[in-house]
Amino acid sequence: MCGRFTLFASYEKLLEEFDVDKAIPEELYRESYNIAPSQQVIAIIHDGSKNRMGYLKWGFIPSWAKDDKFAHKMINARSETVDEKPSFKQSFFRKRCIIPMDSFYEWKKEGKSKIPMRIKMKDDSLFAVAGLWDTWQSPEGAVHTCTILTTSSNELMQTIHDRMPVILPKEYRQIWLDSQFQDRDRLKDLLVPYPSELLTAYPVSDKVNSPKNNSIELIEEIS
């Protein structure tokens, strides 16, 4: 699964990396070393003519839901069945997004302990994780939510966990964002494990276990 990640790249870097034409004001952007479910996360969508960057709430609520009680259970969607599940099917074809990250965390079991691991690109570059979004009408107004797609682990991740987020190579980002592109098989072909040789992983402080902790020390390697 993917239940925690980081995004501390500069506002300017995000606009450049994801070819964003319209974005939230810079003063609303908040860097984070410990992004958790139910929080607002930066996402990229395509509005039919340009890429837009804004916030979505992490925890998917389909537009037809009667309430939001299942949002905490839908922070991830399995790529193998995402086009079949009633909760995700419509968004798979119409409302796809990208969740920018510079790393994500996963917990590795060692005996009775769980060791938090940070996984990132070897070159420290930003990467794009495949997501879905939808808008739900709450009694208070519209709520825009998202989920992160996961796939089976690559060789590196298999030593840590059996699932990993779907990382999209740069050349496939716009295909994923294009809501007019609805070739099921072609889209599903994009949802595969990212090459191990481009990633690295190392243990970090167990302070990351609490979303209340959010500082640069969380990404530092520990022995």
N, C-alpha and C positions, 0 to 999 in steps of 0.2 A: 504494500500500500504506500501511500505518500501522505503523511500526517503532519509534517512540519518542514519548513524551508526558509531560505533567506533571500532577501533582495536588498542590497545596499549599493547598487550601482547608481551613478549620478542620473539625475533627471535628463540631462542632455544626452548621456549615453543610451538611455532607453529610447529616446526619440530617434536617435540615429540608427541603432541596432535593429529596430523593428519598423523603420520607415513610417513613422507616425506623422500624420498630417494634422490631427486634431487631438488635443489632450487636456486633462484637468490642469488648472493653474499650478505652476511649480510649487507654490507655497502649500498646496494640499498634499504634495507627495511626501511620504514618510519612509525613510530607509528602515529596514528591520532585520535583525539577526535571529529572529525566532517567530516566524509567522505561523499561526495556529488556526485550526478550524473555528468557524463562526466569526473570524475577523474579516475586515475588508481587505481584499487583495488586488493588486494591480493586474489588469487584464487588457489584452489587445483584441479588438473585434474589427471586422470590415463592414462598413455601412452601405456597401454597394458601389462606392466610388473612392473611398479612402480608408486608411487604417486609423482607428481611434483608440486612445488609451484612457482608461478610467478605472474606477473601483467596482468590484463585484463582491458580494458576501460569499465566503467559502462555506458551502453546505447547500446542496442543490434542492430547490423546491420547484417542481414542475408547475406550469401555469394553471393546471386544472386541480391542483391540490386544495383540499378543504381547509387545511391548516399547515403549520410549519413544524409539526412534531417530528417528522422524519429527517429533517435537514441534517442533523448531526450524524446520521447514518449514511448520508450520501455525499461525503466529502470526496469519495473516489467512485469511478465507474470502471468496471472491467472491460477492456477493449474487445475481448472475445465475444461478448454478448451485448455490447452497447447499442447495436442497431436493432436489437430484438426486445429489450426491456421497455415496457410502457413508459416508465419514468424518463427515459433518456432518448427514446427512438426519434421523437420529433426534433429535438435539439441536435441530434447527430446529423440530420440532413439539413437543418435550417439555421442553427445557432451554435456554431463552433467558435471557439476562442483560443487564444494562446495565453498561458500564464508564464511570464518571465521569471527566471530564477538565476541566481549565481551559485546555489548549492541547495541540497536537501539533506535532511537527517533521516536515519533509519537506525533501529535498535537491534544489535546483534546479540543473540543468546550465547552465553558462555556459562555452562552449568546452571546455577540458579540465578545468575545475574544477567542483566541486559545492559550492554555497553552502547552508548550513543555514538554513532558514526556520522561523519560529515562526508558527503559524496559531491564531487565537483568536477569540472573540466580540468584536465591537466594544465591547460594554458590559462586558467582562471577566467575564461570568457563567459559571457552571459549565454544562457540557452533557453529554448522555447519548449514548454511542456504543453501537450494537447489538452484542451479542456472543452467543456460544454457550458452554455449559460441559458438562463430563461428568466422571465419576469413573472412574479407572482403578486397578485393584488391582495394585500393585507388590509385589515380594517383601517389602518393608518395611512395606507397608500402603497405605491408600487415598491416591490423589493426585488432587486436584481441579484441573482445568485449564480454560483458556478460549481462545477465539480472537476476533478483532475482525473484524466484517464491513466490507467495502469496496464502493464503487460507483464509477461513472465520475465524473470531476471536474466541478465546476461551473466557471463562467467564471473565477473567481478562481484556483482550483486548476489550471486548464489551463495557466497560465503557469508552474507549478512542477512538476506531476506529472500523470500521466494517471489516477491513482486517488486516492481519499480515503476516510476512514472514514465509515460511515453514522451521521449525527447524527440522533437522533430528536427531533422537536418534543415539547414537554412534554405535549401532549394525547394523544400516542400511546404514552407510556412504559408505562402499565399494560396496554395491549393487548399490547405486546411481551412483557411479563413474565408474562402470564397463560398458564400452560401448558395450561389448558382451552380456550383459543382456538386453533383449528387450521385456520382458513380459509386455505389456501395462498395464494390470490390476494390476499386482504386483507393478509396478512403481507408478501407480496412487494411490494405497493404502498407499504409503508412504507420500503422500502430504496432510496431515491432521493437524489440529491445535495441537500445543504442549500443554501438560498438564499445566493448570493454576497454580497448586500448586507448580510447580518448578520455577515459575517466580515471579518477583516483579517489581513494577513500582512506580516512584515518579517524582514530578515536578522539572524542572531544569531552569536555566536562559534563558531568551529569546535571549541571545547572540548567542545561537545555531542557530537562524534563519538565520544568515549569514555564509556561508561557509568560509568567510574570517577569522572568529574567530575560533581558534583551540588551546585550552589550557585545562589543567586539570580542571579548574574551571567549564567548561561546564558540567561535569558529577556530580557536587556537588548538593545535594538536597537543595531546597529552601523551605521556609515555605509559 
